[in-house]
Amino acid sequence: MTAGQFRREITGEAMLERWMAELVRPHLTALRTLRPLALKAGMPARSPSVRTATTLPPSVRDRRAAWQTRAR
C-alpha cells in the first residue's frame, strides 16, 4: 500500500474503529476494573499534591524559566 492509497482508504473513523476492535473491546473487562491512581499494598501513602524540593524540577525550584541557565 502506498502513502496515497493509505490516505484515501484509511479515514479517522476507520482508524478509531480498528483501535477499538483491536485494543479496547478485547480487554474491556480489565479496563473497567483498572484504577491506575489507587494505592496498592506496599506503596507509600503520600499525597500526589505534596511535592518536596527534591521532586521539583530545578527550574521550578529556582523560580526561573526552564530555558534560562542556572545562576552559579
Secondary structure as the mmCIF struct_conf table of DSSP 4:
data_model
#
loop_
_struct_conf.conf_type_id
_struct_conf.id
_struct_conf.beg_label_comp_id
_struct_conf.beg_label_asym_id
_struct_conf.beg_label_seq_id
_struct_conf.end_label_comp_id
_struct_conf.end_label_asym_id
_struct_conf.end_label_seq_id
HELX_RH_AL_P HELX_RH_AL_P1 ALA A 3 GLU A 9
HELX_RH_AL_P HELX_RH_AL_P2 GLY A 12 TRP A 19
HELX_RH_PI_P HELX_RH_PI_P1 MET A 20 VAL A 24
HELX_RH_3T_P HELX_RH_3T_P1 ARG A 25 HIS A 27
HELX_RH_AL_P HELX_RH_AL_P3 LEU A 28 THR A 33
TURN_TY1_P TURN_TY1_P1 PRO A 36 LEU A 37
BEND BEND1 ALA A 38 ALA A 38
TURN_TY1_P TURN_TY1_P2 ALA A 41 GLY A 42
BEND BEND2 MET A 43 MET A 43
TURN_TY1_P TURN_TY1_P3 PRO A 48 SER A 49
TURN_TY1_P TURN_TY1_P4 ALA A 53 THR A 55
BEND BEND3 LEU A 56 LEU A 56
HELX_RH_AL_P HELX_RH_AL_P4 PRO A 58 ARG A 61
TURN_TY1_P TURN_TY1_P5 ASP A 62 ARG A 63
BEND BEND4 ARG A 64 ARG A 64
TURN_TY1_P TURN_TY1_P6 ALA A 66 TRP A 67
BEND BEND5 GLN A 68 GLN A 68
HELX_LH_PP_P HELX_LH_PP_P1 THR A 69 ALA A 71
#
